Amino acid sequence: MSGTINKVRMLLVAAWLGAAIFFSAAVAPSAFSVLRSFNVPNAAEIAGTIVNRTLSVVNTAGFFISLLAIAVGVAFRKKYGPRAFVVQLTLLGVMALATGVGQWVIAAKMRTLRQTMGTPIDQVPLADPIRVAFAALHGYSVAALSIAIIAGLIVFFILNNRVEVGRD
């Protein structure tokens, strides 16, 4: 039973990792690139809206998958060595924290700044203090998702090792 549970945890983390990496490497850059290549007015505003909605799904899923994996890990903690248990929970906690902060702190502040701008971001000068603050938050958002992906990758390999070795 715990072997199956471990495989499900691994599958959920792997599915989230696939979505997060695909979002980062393909969806976000493509949205901006394609809209700009067609000279769409306010391309950055439109692409940003697409990216924001998609990132919301990625972050929210990462947060809840992490919490579910933590809960299941706690329920089956006797199946893991103490060090493996602590490492898994710590990394899943990092993943939950990074996606939660990315979604409910950083993205929320970015949405507030976009509303404060009052015009599409394409029309706000790059040196405008609100746009500068927005760009800084974007950097934090990228960092938060990167941290979550790294933590998720390590957890995936830890869980995969347990499945392959058969120590469930």
C-alpha positions as MATLAB code, in Angstrom:
seq = 'MSGTINKVRMLLVAAWLGAAIFFSAAVAPSAFSVLRSFNVPNAAEIAGTIVNRTLSVVNTAGFFISLLAIAVGVAFRKKYGPRAFVVQLTLLGVMALATGVGQWVIAAKMRTLRQTMGTPIDQVPLADPIRVAFAALHGYSVAALSIAIIAGLIVFFILNNRVEVGRD';
ca = [
       0.000    0.000    0.000;
       2.689    2.528    0.950;
       4.555    1.709   -2.309;
       1.517    2.732   -4.304;
       1.071    5.858   -2.192;
       4.719    6.791   -2.758;
       4.259    6.337   -6.523;
       1.192    8.593   -6.475;
       3.146   11.254   -4.552;
       5.929   10.962   -7.101;
       3.447   11.187   -9.991;
       1.818   14.339   -8.555;
       5.165   16.038   -8.028;
       6.282   14.979  -11.536;
       3.077   16.304  -13.112;
       3.495   19.642  -11.352;
       7.170   19.800  -12.350;
       6.249   19.182  -15.983;
       3.654   21.950  -15.893;
       5.971   24.399  -14.105;
       8.903   23.765  -16.435;
       6.691   23.914  -19.545;
       5.188   27.174  -18.298;
       8.631   28.677  -17.635;
      10.330   27.473  -20.801;
       7.497   27.642  -23.336;
       4.247   29.316  -22.299;
       5.498   32.576  -20.790;
       8.170   33.373  -23.401;
       5.890   32.309  -26.264;
       2.991   34.505  -25.162;
       5.199   37.603  -25.228;
       7.097   36.631  -28.374;
       4.081   35.729  -30.499;
       2.030   38.787  -29.583;
       4.980   41.100  -30.171;
       5.778   39.436  -33.527;
       2.287   40.358  -34.767;
       2.708   43.930  -33.512;
      -0.396   43.586  -31.373;
      -1.099   46.829  -29.531;
      -0.439   46.444  -25.808;
       1.177   43.047  -26.441;
       2.908   43.002  -23.046;
      -0.372   43.734  -21.259;
      -2.169   40.905  -23.067;
       0.719   38.447  -22.705;
       1.064   39.376  -19.034;
      -2.606   38.627  -18.462;
      -2.250   35.207  -20.118;
       0.917   34.448  -18.166;
      -0.610   35.640  -14.872;
      -3.625   33.358  -15.235;
      -1.494   30.382  -16.224;
       1.036   30.986  -13.456;
      -1.840   31.155  -10.992;
      -2.782   27.581  -11.905;
       0.848   26.409  -11.666;
       1.427   28.075   -8.286;
      -1.873   26.992   -6.753;
      -1.393   23.411   -7.933;
       2.174   23.383   -6.595;
       0.994   24.657   -3.233;
      -1.763   22.061   -2.807;
       0.260   19.171   -4.230;
       3.032   20.014   -1.760;
       0.608   20.066    1.157;
      -0.965   16.787    0.067;
       2.471   15.168   -0.310;
       3.437   16.445    3.146;
       0.243   15.039    4.698;
       0.732   11.656    3.042;
       4.403   11.623    4.044;
       3.453   12.302    7.653;
       0.812    9.556    7.554;
       3.399    7.026    6.325;
       6.441    8.433    8.159;
       7.341    5.062    9.670;
       8.116    3.805    6.157;
      10.966    6.299    5.807;
      14.224    6.693    7.630;
      14.383    9.785    9.858;
      16.722   11.684    7.537;
      14.748   10.879    4.372;
      11.544   11.901    6.147;
      12.943   15.269    7.265;
      14.509   15.998    3.863;
      11.253   15.203    2.028;
       9.144   17.322    4.345;
      11.605   20.203    4.266;
      11.760   20.249    0.460;
       7.996   19.909    0.115;
       7.648   22.737    2.636;
       9.999   24.869    0.541;
       7.939   24.040   -2.541;
       4.695   24.959   -0.759;
       6.171   28.152    0.655;
       7.670   29.275   -2.655;
       4.503   28.634   -4.667;
       2.294   30.132   -1.953;
       4.394   33.284   -1.663;
       4.624   33.462   -5.455;
       0.849   33.274   -5.782;
      -0.599   35.077   -2.783;
       2.107   37.631   -2.011;
       4.189   38.450   -5.093;
       1.502   38.008   -7.768;
      -1.011   39.884   -5.614;
       1.380   42.842   -5.310;
       2.016   42.711   -9.059;
      -1.733   42.823   -9.774;
      -2.090   45.812   -7.440;
       0.747   47.629   -9.216;
      -0.791   46.911  -12.621;
      -4.086   48.403  -11.420;
      -2.232   51.407   -9.990;
      -0.614   52.050  -13.383;
      -4.045   52.860  -14.799;
      -2.892   52.225  -18.361;
      -1.531   49.140  -20.128;
       2.018   48.377  -19.020;
       3.259   48.934  -22.597;
       2.397   52.617  -22.207;
       4.159   53.120  -18.852;
       7.738   54.438  -19.174;
      10.438   51.983  -18.136;
      11.802   54.490  -15.600;
       8.423   55.000  -13.910;
       8.798   53.975  -10.222;
       5.714   51.753  -10.381;
       7.046   49.948  -13.456;
      10.453   49.572  -11.787;
       8.752   48.054   -8.712;
       6.737   45.764  -11.002;
       9.925   44.565  -12.724;
      11.533   43.849   -9.341;
       8.504   41.806   -8.281;
       8.678   39.909  -11.569;
      12.238   38.931  -10.664;
      11.069   37.703   -7.264;
       8.279   35.730   -8.944;
      10.765   34.012  -11.256;
      13.025   33.269   -8.278;
      10.149   31.821   -6.227;
       9.066   29.496   -9.026;
      12.698   28.487   -9.661;
      13.164   27.598   -5.993;
       9.947   25.562   -6.041;
      11.058   23.716   -9.182;
      14.472   22.887   -7.705;
      12.884   21.640   -4.460;
      10.358   19.622   -6.475;
      13.085   18.055   -8.610;
      15.034   16.950   -5.555;
      11.879   15.518   -3.939;
      11.063   13.712   -7.177;
      14.483   12.048   -7.245;
      14.226   11.099   -3.572;
      10.791    9.544   -4.119;
      11.944    7.843   -7.318;
      14.922    6.347   -5.505;
      12.575    4.854   -2.900;
      10.410    3.315   -5.646;
      13.337    1.884   -7.614;
      15.132    0.472   -4.604;
      11.907   -0.953   -3.274;
      12.310    0.353    0.265;
       8.649    1.220    0.571;
];
